[in-house]
Amino acid sequence: MQPTSSKPELLADAFIRHLTHERRLSPLTAKSYTRDIRILLQFVHKDDLKQIQPLHIRQLMAQLHGKGLSGRSIARMLSAWRSFYHYLIRSHGYQHNPCIALRVPKSPHKLPNALSPDVAVQLLTFSPEHILSVRDSAMFELFYSSGLRLSELAQLKPADVRFAEGTVKVLGKGGKERIVPVGSFALQAINNWLVHRVRIAKPEVSALFLSQHGDAISVRTIAHRLKGRARQQGVNQNVHPHILRHSFASHLLQSSGDLRAVQELLGHAHITSTQVYTHLDFQHLTKIYDAAHPRAKKRD
C-alpha cells in the first residue's frame, strides 16, 4: 500500500471515526483522543506526518513538560499518538511509528516549573553595582549556563574553570567528576568576578565563590541571594538554585531533543527510569550545547 497523502487533519478525523465506529470507544474517550491528537497536529503544523521522527516527539514532550504538564498527562498523550500512528501504518501505508520506543520519565515528585527563556534572561540581565553583585552575576549565570547543583557550585575552585576550553570541572554526587560546557555570558561574568575575588580572598580559602568576609560562601547564602535578585528583577516565580538547573535542562531539551546529551550534562545516571546511562563523547556534548542553549554564545 502506498502512503496516503491526506492532510493531517483529515487523517486525524478518520482515526477518530475509526475509534468511535469500529473500536466503539465512548464519546468521552474519543474526545480525549481528539484533544491529544490536536496537540500533535499543532506541533507538526503543515509538515507531513510521515516525516516526523522520534527526535521531534521528544521535543514536543519536552515542551509540554516545560509548560508544567505532569508525566501522567504526557504519557497519556504519547499513548494516543502511538495509537494514531499504528492506525496510519495499518490503514494508510505509513512505514514507521516515531512513538513506538519512547517512554515518559517517571515523576514520583513534582518537579519545579522551569523559567521560560525570556524570564531566565530577565533574571540574569542586570548591571552589577558592587562586588557582591559581580559575584552573584557569575554564580547565577553559571547555574543556568551549565545546570549545576547548588552543592556543586559552592565547592568549585578557580582552577576548575577552564577558560580556553569553555568548560568547568564539576564534582558531582558520589564523587563523580564531569566536564560541562560554559556559555560565554557565564565565562565573562566569572572572569569579572575573579578580578574582585583576589581582593577579599583569605589565603587559606580555595573556593571560587566567597562571602564578603573572604570565606567560602554557604549554600544558604547563595539561595538567599538568588531569591533576592529575582525580586529585584521583577520575576514573580519562586526562584531557587534548582529551578535554574531545571530550566537549563528543559530549555536544552526543547531546543535539541537530545535527552541523552542533557542526561550527561546534568550528571544523572538515570534521567528516565527506562534509559540506561549512555556516555557521549565531549565533542558531541559541546555541539549540542552550543546549538541549543539560549546563552551559549553572545549575539553579534
C-alpha positions, 0 to 999 in steps of 0.5 A: 500500500502506498502512503496516503497523502491526506492532510493531517487533519483529515487523517486525524478525523478518520482515526477518530471515526475509526475509534468511535465506529469500529473500536466503539470507544465512548464519546468521552474517550474519543474526545480525549483522543481528539484533544491529544491528537490536536496537540500533535497536529499543532506541533507538526503544523503543515509538515507531513506526518510521515516525516516526523521522527522520534527526535521531534516527539521528544521535543514536543514532550519536552515542551509540554513538560516545560509548560508544567504538564505532569508525566501522567498527562504526557504519557497519556498523550504519547499513548494516543499518538502511538495509537494514531500512528499504528492506525496510519501504518495499518490503514494508510501505508505509513512505514514507521511509528516515531512513538513506538520506543519512547517512554515518559520519565517517571515523576514520583515528585513534582518537579519545579516549573522551569523559567521560560527563556525570556524570564531566565534572561530577565533574571540574569540581565542586570548591571552589577553595582558592587562586588557582591553583585559581580559575584552573584552575576557569575554564580547565577549565570553559571547555574543556568549556563551549565545546570549545576547543583547548588552543592556543586557550585559552592565547592568549585575552585578557580582552577576548575574553570577552564577558560580556553576550553569553555568548560568547568570541572564539576564534582558531582554526587558520589564523587563523580567528576564531569566536564560541562560546557560554559556559555560565554555570558557565564565565562565573562561574568566569572572572569569579572568576578575573579578580578574582585575575588583576589581582593577579599580572598583569605589565603587559606580559602580555595573556593571560587565563590566567597562571602564578603568576609573572604570565606567560602560562601554557604549554600544558604547564602547563595539561595538567599541571594538568588531569591533576592535578585529575582525580586529585584528583577521583577520575576514573580516565580519562586526562584531557587538554585534548582529551578535554574538547573531545571530550566537549563535542562528543559530549555536544552531539551526543547531546543535539541531533543537530545535527552541523552546529551542533557542526561550527561550534562546534568550528571544523572545516571538515570534521567528516565527510569527506562534509559540506561546511562549512555556516555557521549563523547565531549565533542558531541556534548559541546555541539549540542550545547552550543546549538541549543542553549539560549546563552551559549554564545553572545549575539553579534 
